[in-house]
Amino acid sequence: MLITKIEPAFIDARGSIWDLLTDNDIHHIGFLINKKNSIRGKHYHKEQKQYTIVLKGRIRVIVKDLLDTKSKIETSELNPMDMVFFPPFHYHSIESLEDSECLVFTSKSRAGTGYENDTFRISDIESFQLTQ
């Protein structure tokens, strides 16, 4: 699981500039408002890449590389300005440990059916095995 702490790229008397992503093929930016103890995701995508940045609150992410039969389930807690990357074929879920807000950048648009056609839900990651 790739987690990055986002730091200001520039600071002066006027404030700061934060470079979130550069040189990426982003087709959708979403804003998540999550209530404490809510869970989102519990799925993977075959094509889509996703970056999630915590703006406010604290979340727990659970990730598993479904292409690696030996991969372990990884769990991490993210705080404001932490960013996690979910590549294709990586199961991911987000649990809000407190009320939280996140920005989500994805390589596929949510317009039309493209997002849903590339979203594969998993109810129990502990017992799931990918079959292609």
Contacts in CASP RR format, 6 or more apart in sequence:
PFRMAT RR
TARGET T0000
AUTHOR 0000-0000-0000
METHOD contacts of the structure
MODEL  1
MLITKIEPAFIDARGSIWDLLTDNDIHHIGFLINKKNSIRGKHYHKEQKQ
YTIVLKGRIRVIVKDLLDTKSKIETSELNPMDMVFFPPFHYHSIESLEDS
ECLVFTSKSRAGTGYENDTFRISDIESFQLTQ
1 61 0 8 1.000
1 63 0 8 1.000
1 74 0 8 1.000
1 76 0 8 1.000
1 84 0 8 1.000
1 85 0 8 1.000
2 84 0 8 1.000
2 85 0 8 1.000
3 76 0 8 1.000
3 78 0 8 1.000
3 82 0 8 1.000
3 83 0 8 1.000
3 84 0 8 1.000
3 85 0 8 1.000
4 82 0 8 1.000
4 83 0 8 1.000
4 84 0 8 1.000
4 85 0 8 1.000
5 81 0 8 1.000
5 82 0 8 1.000
5 83 0 8 1.000
6 18 0 8 1.000
6 20 0 8 1.000
6 53 0 8 1.000
6 81 0 8 1.000
6 82 0 8 1.000
6 83 0 8 1.000
7 18 0 8 1.000
7 81 0 8 1.000
8 16 0 8 1.000
8 17 0 8 1.000
8 18 0 8 1.000
9 16 0 8 1.000
9 17 0 8 1.000
9 18 0 8 1.000
9 19 0 8 1.000
10 16 0 8 1.000
10 17 0 8 1.000
11 17 0 8 1.000
18 81 0 8 1.000
20 51 0 8 1.000
20 53 0 8 1.000
20 83 0 8 1.000
20 103 0 8 1.000
20 105 0 8 1.000
21 51 0 8 1.000
21 105 0 8 1.000
24 49 0 8 1.000
24 51 0 8 1.000
24 105 0 8 1.000
24 107 0 8 1.000
25 107 0 8 1.000
26 105 0 8 1.000
26 106 0 8 1.000
26 107 0 8 1.000
27 106 0 8 1.000
27 107 0 8 1.000
27 108 0 8 1.000
27 109 0 8 1.000
28 104 0 8 1.000
28 105 0 8 1.000
28 106 0 8 1.000
28 108 0 8 1.000
28 109 0 8 1.000
28 110 0 8 1.000
28 111 0 8 1.000
28 115 0 8 1.000
29 103 0 8 1.000
29 104 0 8 1.000
29 105 0 8 1.000
29 106 0 8 1.000
30 103 0 8 1.000
30 104 0 8 1.000
30 105 0 8 1.000
30 106 0 8 1.000
30 110 0 8 1.000
31 101 0 8 1.000
31 102 0 8 1.000
31 103 0 8 1.000
31 104 0 8 1.000
32 40 0 8 1.000
32 52 0 8 1.000
32 94 0 8 1.000
32 100 0 8 1.000
32 101 0 8 1.000
32 102 0 8 1.000
32 103 0 8 1.000
32 104 0 8 1.000
33 100 0 8 1.000
33 101 0 8 1.000
34 40 0 8 1.000
34 59 0 8 1.000
34 94 0 8 1.000
34 96 0 8 1.000
34 99 0 8 1.000
34 100 0 8 1.000
34 101 0 8 1.000
34 102 0 8 1.000
35 96 0 8 1.000
35 99 0 8 1.000
36 96 0 8 1.000
36 97 0 8 1.000
36 98 0 8 1.000
36 99 0 8 1.000
36 100 0 8 1.000
37 95 0 8 1.000
37 96 0 8 1.000
37 97 0 8 1.000
38 95 0 8 1.000
38 96 0 8 1.000
39 93 0 8 1.000
39 94 0 8 1.000
39 95 0 8 1.000
39 96 0 8 1.000
40 93 0 8 1.000
40 94 0 8 1.000
41 92 0 8 1.000
41 93 0 8 1.000
41 94 0 8 1.000
41 121 0 8 1.000
42 91 0 8 1.000
42 93 0 8 1.000
42 121 0 8 1.000
42 122 0 8 1.000
42 123 0 8 1.000
42 125 0 8 1.000
43 91 0 8 1.000
43 92 0 8 1.000
43 93 0 8 1.000
43 119 0 8 1.000
43 120 0 8 1.000
43 121 0 8 1.000
43 122 0 8 1.000
44 66 0 8 1.000
44 88 0 8 1.000
44 89 0 8 1.000
44 90 0 8 1.000
44 91 0 8 1.000
44 92 0 8 1.000
44 120 0 8 1.000
44 122 0 8 1.000
45 86 0 8 1.000
45 88 0 8 1.000
45 89 0 8 1.000
45 108 0 8 1.000
45 118 0 8 1.000
45 119 0 8 1.000
45 120 0 8 1.000
46 88 0 8 1.000
46 89 0 8 1.000
46 118 0 8 1.000
46 120 0 8 1.000
47 88 0 8 1.000
47 107 0 8 1.000
47 108 0 8 1.000
47 118 0 8 1.000
48 88 0 8 1.000
48 106 0 8 1.000
48 107 0 8 1.000
48 108 0 8 1.000
48 115 0 8 1.000
48 118 0 8 1.000
49 85 0 8 1.000
49 86 0 8 1.000
49 87 0 8 1.000
49 88 0 8 1.000
49 106 0 8 1.000
49 107 0 8 1.000
50 85 0 8 1.000
50 86 0 8 1.000
50 92 0 8 1.000
50 104 0 8 1.000
50 105 0 8 1.000
50 106 0 8 1.000
50 107 0 8 1.000
51 83 0 8 1.000
51 84 0 8 1.000
51 85 0 8 1.000
51 86 0 8 1.000
51 104 0 8 1.000
51 105 0 8 1.000
51 106 0 8 1.000
52 61 0 8 1.000
52 78 0 8 1.000
52 83 0 8 1.000
52 84 0 8 1.000
52 86 0 8 1.000
52 94 0 8 1.000
52 102 0 8 1.000
52 103 0 8 1.000
52 104 0 8 1.000
52 105 0 8 1.000
53 81 0 8 1.000
53 82 0 8 1.000
53 83 0 8 1.000
53 102 0 8 1.000
53 103 0 8 1.000
53 104 0 8 1.000
53 105 0 8 1.000
54 78 0 8 1.000
54 79 0 8 1.000
54 80 0 8 1.000
54 81 0 8 1.000
54 82 0 8 1.000
54 83 0 8 1.000
54 100 0 8 1.000
54 101 0 8 1.000
54 102 0 8 1.000
55 80 0 8 1.000
55 81 0 8 1.000
55 100 0 8 1.000
55 101 0 8 1.000
55 102 0 8 1.000
55 103 0 8 1.000
56 80 0 8 1.000
56 99 0 8 1.000
56 100 0 8 1.000
56 101 0 8 1.000
57 79 0 8 1.000
57 80 0 8 1.000
57 96 0 8 1.000
57 97 0 8 1.000
57 98 0 8 1.000
57 99 0 8 1.000
57 100 0 8 1.000
57 101 0 8 1.000
58 77 0 8 1.000
58 78 0 8 1.000
58 79 0 8 1.000
58 96 0 8 1.000
58 97 0 8 1.000
58 98 0 8 1.000
58 100 0 8 1.000
59 77 0 8 1.000
59 78 0 8 1.000
59 94 0 8 1.000
59 95 0 8 1.000
59 96 0 8 1.000
59 97 0 8 1.000
59 100 0 8 1.000
59 102 0 8 1.000
60 75 0 8 1.000
60 76 0 8 1.000
60 77 0 8 1.000
60 78 0 8 1.000
60 94 0 8 1.000
60 95 0 8 1.000
60 97 0 8 1.000
61 75 0 8 1.000
61 76 0 8 1.000
61 77 0 8 1.000
61 78 0 8 1.000
61 84 0 8 1.000
61 92 0 8 1.000
61 93 0 8 1.000
61 94 0 8 1.000
61 95 0 8 1.000
62 73 0 8 1.000
62 74 0 8 1.000
62 75 0 8 1.000
62 91 0 8 1.000
62 92 0 8 1.000
62 93 0 8 1.000
62 95 0 8 1.000
62 125 0 8 1.000
63 73 0 8 1.000
63 74 0 8 1.000
63 75 0 8 1.000
63 76 0 8 1.000
63 84 0 8 1.000
63 86 0 8 1.000
63 90 0 8 1.000
63 91 0 8 1.000
63 92 0 8 1.000
64 71 0 8 1.000
64 72 0 8 1.000
64 73 0 8 1.000
64 74 0 8 1.000
64 90 0 8 1.000
64 91 0 8 1.000
64 125 0 8 1.000
65 71 0 8 1.000
65 89 0 8 1.000
65 90 0 8 1.000
66 89 0 8 1.000
66 90 0 8 1.000
66 91 0 8 1.000
66 128 0 8 1.000
66 130 0 8 1.000
67 89 0 8 1.000
67 130 0 8 1.000
73 125 0 8 1.000
73 126 0 8 1.000
76 84 0 8 1.000
77 97 0 8 1.000
78 84 0 8 1.000
86 92 0 8 1.000
89 130 0 8 1.000
91 122 0 8 1.000
91 125 0 8 1.000
91 128 0 8 1.000
93 125 0 8 1.000
94 102 0 8 1.000
106 115 0 8 1.000
108 114 0 8 1.000
108 115 0 8 1.000
108 118 0 8 1.000
109 115 0 8 1.000
122 128 0 8 1.000
END
